[in-house]
Amino acid sequence: QVQLVESGGGLVQAGGSLRLSCAASGIIFSIDHMGWYRQAPGKQRELVAAVTTGGTTTYADSVKGRFTISRDNLKKTVYLQMNSLKPEDTAVYYCASAGTIAAILKSTPSWWGQGTQVTVSS
């Protein structure tokens, strides 16, 4: 059974930092591409950052220079370090996995986590 379990969300003031983690089980983590998405109230889910099996990263323009995605294949975990947080970063953050990077970039991954809430106060 595949499970992606996010953690690390919470309430933070603008300018602060949070580190999200996503622990995977039931998949061969090292051969899956991973992504972090977010969905704010009343908005569509959007891709925030992606990392390939080889470690190549991609970011949404809105988070470039502030967020960093990374992966630890031994721990089967993907991280999202979020710095200089803004109120507009408030959303539920989801991690996801896919066998192809195209599926991540098209927001059609194979597996989704349950999400973790991030709230940034002004």
C-alpha positions, 0 to 999 in steps of 0.5 A, spaced: 500 500 500 502 506 497 502 512 503 505 519 502 505 522 509 506 530 510 508 533 516 511 540 518 505 545 516 503 550 521 502 557 523 508 562 522 508 569 521 510 573 514 517 572 513 518 566 517 520 559 515 517 552 515 520 545 513 515 540 510 517 533 510 513 527 506 515 520 508 513 515 502 512 507 503 510 502 498 513 505 492 520 504 490 522 511 492 529 512 488 525 511 481 519 516 483 519 523 481 516 527 487 513 534 487 510 539 492 503 542 490 499 547 494 491 549 494 489 555 497 481 556 498 477 557 492 483 556 487 486 550 483 491 546 486 498 548 483 505 545 482 510 549 487 516 545 486 518 538 483 525 534 483 527 528 479 530 522 481 537 525 479 536 531 483 534 536 478 529 541 481 523 546 478 520 551 481 514 555 480 515 563 479 512 565 485 517 561 490 523 561 486 529 563 491 524 562 497 523 555 497 528 549 496 525 542 494 530 536 496 530 528 497 533 523 501 532 516 498 535 513 504 530 516 508 524 515 502 523 522 504 522 529 500 522 536 503 520 543 502 524 548 505 520 554 505 523 561 507 521 568 507 514 566 507 508 570 505 501 571 507 499 568 499 503 562 501 497 560 505 494 553 503 494 546 504 500 543 501 501 536 498 506 531 496 506 527 490 509 521 486 510 519 479 514 514 475 515 520 470 517 527 471 511 529 465 506 527 470 509 531 476 509 537 471 502 536 468 499 535 475 497 528 474 501 524 479 500 517 481 500 518 488 498 524 493 499 525 500 493 527 505 496 534 505 498 539 511 496 546 512 500 552 512 498 558 514 502 565 514 499 571 518 501 578 516 
